[in-house]
């Protein structure tokens, strides 16, 4: 069964099609995209509160819920940040997906907005440039 494009999505060999194709290439290559992704994960971690970081840490390291932990066994923020920095990129990405995928669009929106603001501060790029790097 053939799939057909809608009239709005089809531009053919026009100037608009060339602009759209080039828009996917700007501003950088794979190295810049990976560095932005690393920064995005760092910002996501920093945006979260201490309780959510503790929840992620305990679930990943000790395979237990934060409710089962006595108050004196909770880790300090510096230890949690050091643990996050030691993780490999793929592990961070998997944790991010495991936490963010079950959330609804409405629950994700404020988190992603804070991450986007953090990325703007870290990189100095505006929103349009950041959105084109994915």
C-alpha positions in Angstrom: 0.0 0.0 0.0 1.5 3.3 -1.0 1.7 6.2 1.3 0.9 9.6 0.0 2.0 13.0 1.3 -0.4 15.7 2.0 -0.3 18.8 -0.2 1.0 20.9 2.7 4.0 18.7 3.3 5.1 18.3 -0.3 7.3 21.1 -1.7 9.0 19.2 -4.5 12.2 20.7 -6.0 11.5 24.2 -4.9 13.4 26.9 -3.0 11.4 26.1 0.1 12.4 22.4 -0.1 16.1 23.4 -0.3 15.6 25.7 2.7 14.0 22.9 4.7 16.8 20.5 3.8 19.5 22.9 4.8 17.7 23.8 8.0 18.3 20.3 9.2 22.1 20.8 8.8 22.5 24.0 10.7 24.4 24.7 13.0 26.7 21.8 13.5 27.8 18.2 12.9 27.7 15.1 15.1 30.3 16.3 17.5 28.3 19.4 18.4 25.0 17.5 18.6 26.6 15.0 21.1 28.0 17.9 23.2 24.6 19.5 23.2 23.0 16.2 24.2 25.5 15.8 27.1 24.7 19.4 28.2 20.9 18.6 28.0 21.3 15.6 30.3 23.4 17.7 32.7 20.8 20.4 32.7 18.0 17.9 33.3 19.9 16.5 36.3 20.5 19.9 37.7 16.9 21.0 37.2 15.6 18.2 39.3 15.2 18.6 43.1 17.2 16.6 45.6 14.4 14.1 46.3 14.0 13.1 42.7 17.8 12.8 42.3 17.8 10.5 45.4 15.0 8.5 44.0 16.9 7.9 40.7 20.1 7.1 42.6 18.5 4.6 44.9 16.6 2.9 42.1 19.6 2.6 39.9 22.3 1.6 42.5 20.4 -0.1 45.3 17.3 -1.2 43.5 15.0 0.1 46.3 12.4 2.7 46.7 13.3 6.0 48.5 10.4 5.3 51.0 12.3 2.2 52.3 15.4 4.2 53.2 16.0 5.7 56.7 16.7 9.4 56.7 20.3 9.0 57.9 21.1 6.8 54.9 20.1 9.4 52.3 23.0 10.7 50.2 24.3 14.2 50.1 23.8 16.3 47.0 27.5 16.4 46.3 27.7 12.6 46.3 24.7 12.4 44.0 26.2 14.9 41.5 29.5 13.1 41.6 27.7 9.8 40.8 25.9 11.4 37.9 29.1 12.8 36.5 30.8 9.4 36.7 28.1 7.7 34.6 28.7 7.0 31.0 26.7 8.9 28.4 24.6 5.9 27.4 23.7 5.1 31.0 22.6 8.8 31.6 20.5 8.6 28.4 18.8 5.4 29.5 18.0 6.8 32.9 16.6 10.0 31.3 14.4 7.9 29.0 13.2 5.7 31.8 12.1 8.7 33.9 10.7 10.9 31.1 9.0 8.5 28.8 6.2 7.5 31.2 5.3 11.1 31.8 2.4 12.8 30.0 3.0 15.8 27.7 1.6 18.1 30.4 4.0 16.7 33.0 7.0 17.0 30.7 6.4 20.5 29.6 7.6 22.4 32.7 10.6 20.2 33.0 11.6 20.6 29.4 11.1 24.4 29.6 13.5 24.6 32.6 16.0 22.4 30.7 15.8 24.6 27.6 16.5 27.7 29.7 19.5 26.0 31.3 20.8 25.1 27.9 20.4 28.7 26.7 22.5 29.8 29.6 25.2 27.1 29.2 25.6 27.4 25.4 24.7 30.9 24.6 22.5 29.7 21.7 19.0 30.8 21.2 16.0 28.5 21.1 15.8 28.1 17.4 19.4 27.1 17.1 19.1 24.6 20.0 15.9 23.1 18.5 17.7 22.5 15.2 20.4 20.5 17.0 18.8 17.2 17.7 
